[in-house]
Amino acid sequence: MRGSIYMVVRSGAEKNGVDRLVGKLAAVGGAEGQIPPEIPTDVAIGYVDEYFARRENGRPKYSGSHFETFGGGGLSRPNEFSAEDLLATSLLSKPVSGQAAVGILGPAAEELSGCLSELPTDRSFEDLTEEEFARLLDDSNSPAQRAWDLLRQHEDPWWIGPTAASKLLARKRPQLIPVYDSFVKAQAGLSGSGKQWTLWREAFQHDGFVRTLREIRDASAGRQLSLLRVLDVVLWMHHARGLNIEGDADVADEMAAAE
């Protein structure tokens, strides 16, 4: 049998501090019995292939398969949010509210563009140095954190939660920003969105973990995806399979209930 994400991470736990993440995965999968403790690579490849499958009428089985490319893609206008970017989040079952749409494209547009302009389009999450990770994502004044806070609008909420914020940022920087939602949260054993970037950073420091994700990507229909998005699709599909979700028709209600 081919390798698995879980086992690859576990092998590097002591060296790279990934045991914290692996422990959560094991606890969720073993103690609670909701999630299997590992995802074999051949199964993961099948998940990605299914995610990009088409229905008989030519439309996608999962609209999220068009998230990166819809309307020309988020990188067609890399340093500004467009109406297409806002609509693209609905392909991942998370539409943007009217208040947020007006704010993101209006009053907050210039400040958000400033943050995006500081986030490179030619760097990948798995290749970031410690200094780059801190400067671009982890520090409280990093451009990713400032953009996150602007999108969340804690002082005057416009109903953008961590899920929508992550999807908007992942649309603009698919190589740098992970997608976060209730399915990924459950699969990774995360307690919330606050430590997600650090946890993924720890996992991505293990060469075997990155190597496995590349193997999944290269052998699947997701060859155009970032490794972050490959991981997202695999975890999301694994959780969806446990909920007997088979395509978009089953997704919206389950996602709404999970939020």
Secondary structure, DSSP 8 states (H G I E B T S, - for coil): ---BHHHHHHHTHHHHSTHHHHHHHHIIIIIS-SS-S--BHHHHHHHHHHHT-B-TTSSBSSGGGGTTTGGG-GGGSTTS--HHHHHHGGGGT----HHHHHHHHTTTHHHHHHHHHTS-SS--GGG--HHHHIIIIISTTSHHHHHHHHHH-SSS--S--HHHHHHHHHHH-TTT-----HHHHHHHT-SSSTTHHHHHHHHHTSHHHHHHHHHHHHTSTTTTS-HHHHHHHHHHHHHHHHTT--SHHHHHHHHHHH-
